[in-house]
Amino acid sequence: MQPIPERSFLIPTTPKDIPGLVCFWNFNSPGSEFTAEQGEPYTLRSGTGPLEVVDDPEASFGGKALRLKEGEWLSVPRGECPRLDIHGQHGNLTLMAWIKREKTARPQCEFIAGQWNETNLGRQYGLFLNIIVWGESDRVFGHISGTGGPTPGYKYCMDGSTGATPVAHGEWSVTGMSYDGKAGYSWHNGLLDANGHLNPYPLAGGLHNGGPKGSDFTVGAVHRSGEMGNFFCGSLAALAVYDRSLTAAEIYALAHCGK
């Protein structure tokens, strides 16, 4: 195994320097709308009114972060973000989020971002924390679906890569997921968080195509059981989506830029 390079040897990188960028959001000003500052100018809109942006000197990309209280969320309508509608055998992707997690009022699955609507069987891809379908809590979980509905033979969708490292509360982390058409991968602080047969997680055949009635792109919550839920609680400094599965070196460099 090659040694991990020290940050001082990394070539300075911004998200747009890595090929395949769809959107990069950096949350620097409070409000109810946030337009991506790199890539496609897709606009995330709050589903719950104006949102708070806080000063945090440890937050990447400028020392500010969007603080989502439990129950707050954002979205881009599906029709307004065609490049985020990633699906099919060639629908490869990488999704990265710079987060400081807080505890929710009760234990629950915590959704960070993606196209994942359980109510209308519109699951495609979604970055979660604390999915416990395989008995491991507090990990990064890169949920992926080839059918849009539950995994055949199960009540729920079981498919996704489960990291090995618990994501701490009250500390900044870079969480991520990727899919290369054959398997899904979960990433923690720039490294593949390998976990036996759970990460990487094999899923050949590509991602579900939700069609015109599929999922919007949402941040902080998903639509399930007829309403929004699976709320993420905490700070979000930045969010990046690529339409390709980045290399391990690219993900490591991306996770350590913006300081």
C-alpha positions in Angstrom: 0.0 0.0 0.0 1.3 3.4 -0.9 1.8 5.9 2.0 -0.8 8.6 2.4 0.7 11.9 1.3 1.0 14.8 3.7 -1.3 17.7 2.9 1.7 19.9 2.3 2.5 17.9 -0.8 -0.9 18.1 -2.3 -1.4 20.3 -5.4 -3.9 23.0 -4.5 -7.3 22.0 -5.9 -10.7 23.6 -6.2 -13.8 21.4 -7.0 -13.9 22.7 -10.6 -10.3 21.6 -11.3 -11.5 18.0 -11.2 -13.3 16.8 -14.4 -17.0 15.9 -14.3 -18.2 18.6 -11.8 -22.0 19.0 -12.0 -22.5 21.4 -9.0 -20.5 22.8 -6.1 -22.5 24.7 -3.5 -20.6 26.8 -0.9 -23.0 28.2 1.8 -21.7 31.7 2.7 -24.8 33.8 3.0 -28.1 33.2 4.9 -31.3 33.0 3.0 -33.7 30.6 1.5 -32.0 30.1 -1.9 -28.5 28.9 -2.7 -27.1 28.8 -6.2 -24.2 26.6 -7.1 -21.1 28.8 -7.5 -19.2 26.2 -9.7 -20.6 23.9 -12.4 -24.3 24.2 -13.3 -26.0 27.2 -11.6 -28.7 25.0 -10.1 -30.5 26.6 -7.1 -31.3 24.8 -3.9 -34.4 26.3 -2.3 -35.4 25.9 1.3 -38.6 23.9 2.0 -39.0 25.5 5.4 -38.2 29.3 5.1 -35.0 31.3 5.6 -32.0 29.3 6.9 -29.2 30.2 9.2 -25.6 30.5 8.0 -23.1 30.5 10.9 -19.5 31.6 11.3 -17.1 28.7 12.0 -13.4 29.2 11.5 -12.9 25.4 11.0 -15.4 25.2 8.1 -13.8 24.6 4.7 -14.3 27.1 1.8 -14.5 30.3 3.8 -15.3 29.7 7.5 -19.0 29.7 7.1 -21.6 26.9 7.1 -25.3 26.4 6.6 -26.7 25.1 9.9 -29.7 22.8 9.4 -31.9 22.4 12.4 -33.8 19.1 12.6 -36.8 19.4 10.2 -35.1 21.9 7.8 -34.3 20.9 4.2 -33.7 22.1 0.6 -34.4 20.9 -2.9 -34.0 21.5 -6.6 -37.0 20.3 -8.7 -36.1 17.4 -10.9 -37.0 19.3 -14.1 -34.5 22.1 -13.1 -31.4 19.9 -12.6 -31.1 17.4 -15.5 -27.4 16.7 -14.9 -28.2 15.6 -11.4 -30.6 13.0 -12.7 -27.9 10.3 -12.7 -29.1 6.9 -13.7 -28.5 3.9 -15.9 -25.5 1.6 -16.4 -23.3 4.6 -17.3 -24.8 6.8 -14.6 -21.6 7.1 -12.6 -21.3 9.7 -9.8 -19.4 11.0 -6.8 -21.1 13.1 -4.1 -19.1 14.8 -1.4 -20.3 16.8 1.7 -18.4 18.8 4.2 -20.4 18.4 7.5 -20.4 18.9 11.2 -23.0 16.5 12.5 -25.3 17.2 15.5 -27.5 14.8 17.4 -31.1 14.5 16.4 -33.9 14.5 18.9 -34.3 10.7 18.3 -32.2 8.2 16.5 -33.1 8.1 12.8 -31.6 7.7 9.4 -30.0 11.0 8.4 -30.0 12.1 4.8 -27.4 14.5 3.5 -28.1 14.8 -0.3 -29.2 13.0 -3.5 -32.1 11.9 -5.5 -34.0 9.5 -3.2 -37.8 9.5 -3.0 -39.2 6.4 -1.2 -42.8 7.5 -1.4 -43.1 7.2 -5.1 -40.5 4.4 -5.5 -38.0 7.0 -7.0 -34.8 5.9 -5.3 -31.7 6.5 -7.3 -28.7 7.6 -5.1 -28.4 9.2 -1.7 -25.7 10.0 0.8 -26.9 9.0 4.3 -25.6 8.6 7.8 -26.9 6.0 10.4 -28.6 3.6 8.0 -28.7 0.4 10.2 -30.0 -2.2 7.7 -26.8 -4.2 8.1 -26.6 -3.6 11.8 -24.0 -0.8 11.8 -24.9 2.6 13.1 -23.5 6.1 12.6 -21.5 5.2 9.5 -21.5 6.8 6.0 -23.9 5.0 3.8 -24.0 5.5 0.1 -27.5 4.3 -0.8 -28.0 3.2 -4.4 -30.9 1.6 -6.1 -31.3 -0.2 -9.4 -35.1 -0.7 -9.1 -36.4 2.5 -7.3 -38.2 0.3 -4.8 -37.3 -2.1 -2.0 -34.5 -4.6 -2.7 -36.2 -7.8 -4.1 -36.9 -10.1 -1.2 -36.8 -7.3 1.4 -39.2 -4.8 2.9 -36.8 -1.9 2.4 -34.0 -1.0 0.1 -30.9 -2.7 1.5 -28.4 -1.7 -1.2 -25.6 0.6 -0.4 -22.0 0.9 0.8 -21.6 1.0 4.6 -18.4 2.6 6.0 -16.5 1.2 8.9 -15.9 4.4 10.9 -18.5 6.1 13.0 -19.0 9.7 12.0 -18.5 11.8 15.2 -20.9 14.5 16.4 -19.5 18.0 16.8 -16.5 17.5 14.5 -16.0 18.4 10.9 -15.9 15.5 8.5 -15.8 15.1 4.8 -18.3 12.4 3.8 -18.9 10.9 0.4 -20.2 8.2 -1.9 -19.5 7.1 -5.4 -20.8 4.6 -7.9 -18.9 3.3 -11.0 -21.6 1.1 -12.6 -20.5 -2.0 -10.8 -20.2 -1.1 -7.1 -20.9 1.7 -4.7 -18.2 3.1 -2.3 -18.4 5.1 0.9 -15.7 7.7 1.7 -14.7 9.3 5.0 -12.2 12.2 5.2 -10.9 11.5 1.8 -10.3 7.7 2.2 -12.2 4.7 1.2 -13.8 3.5 4.5 -13.4 -0.1 3.6 -15.7 -2.5 5.4 -15.5 -6.1 4.1 -18.3 -7.0 1.7 -20.3 -3.8 2.8 -17.8 -1.3 1.3 -17.3 -1.6 -1.6 -20.8 -2.8 -2.2 -21.5 -4.7 -5.5 -24.4 -3.5 -7.5 -24.2 -4.2 -11.3 -26.8 -3.0 -13.8 -26.8 0.7 -13.1 -29.0 3.1 -11.2 -32.8 3.4 -11.4 -34.3 5.8 -13.9 -37.1 7.7 -12.1 -38.4 9.3 -15.3 -40.4 12.6 -15.3 -42.1 11.7 -11.9 -38.9 10.6 -10.2 -37.1 12.2 -7.3 -36.1 15.8 -6.9 -32.6 16.5 -5.7 -32.9 17.2 -1.9 -30.6 18.1 0.9 -31.2 17.4 4.5 -34.2 15.1 4.2 -36.0 12.7 1.9 -39.6 12.1 1.0 -40.8 8.8 2.6 -44.1 7.6 4.0 -45.8 10.5 2.3 -43.8 13.3 3.9 -40.3 14.6 4.4 -38.2 12.8 7.0 -34.8 11.3 7.7 -33.6 14.7 8.7 -29.9 15.6 8.9 -29.1 17.9 11.8 -25.9 19.9 11.8 -23.7 22.2 9.7 -23.0 21.9 6.0 -20.1 23.9 4.6 -20.1 22.7 1.1 -21.6 20.1 -1.3 -20.2 18.7 -4.6 -21.6 16.4 -7.2 -19.7 14.8 -10.1 -21.1 12.8 -13.0 -18.2 10.3 -12.8 -16.7 8.0 -10.2 -13.6 9.9 -9.0 -10.3 8.2 -8.4 -9.1 7.7 -4.9 -6.4 10.3 -5.4 -9.0 12.8 -6.7 -11.3 12.2 -3.7 -8.3 12.6 -1.3 -7.3 15.9 -2.9 -10.9 17.2 -3.0 -11.4 16.3 0.7 -8.4 18.4 1.7 -9.0 21.4 -0.4 -10.8 24.5 0.8 -8.8 24.9 4.0 
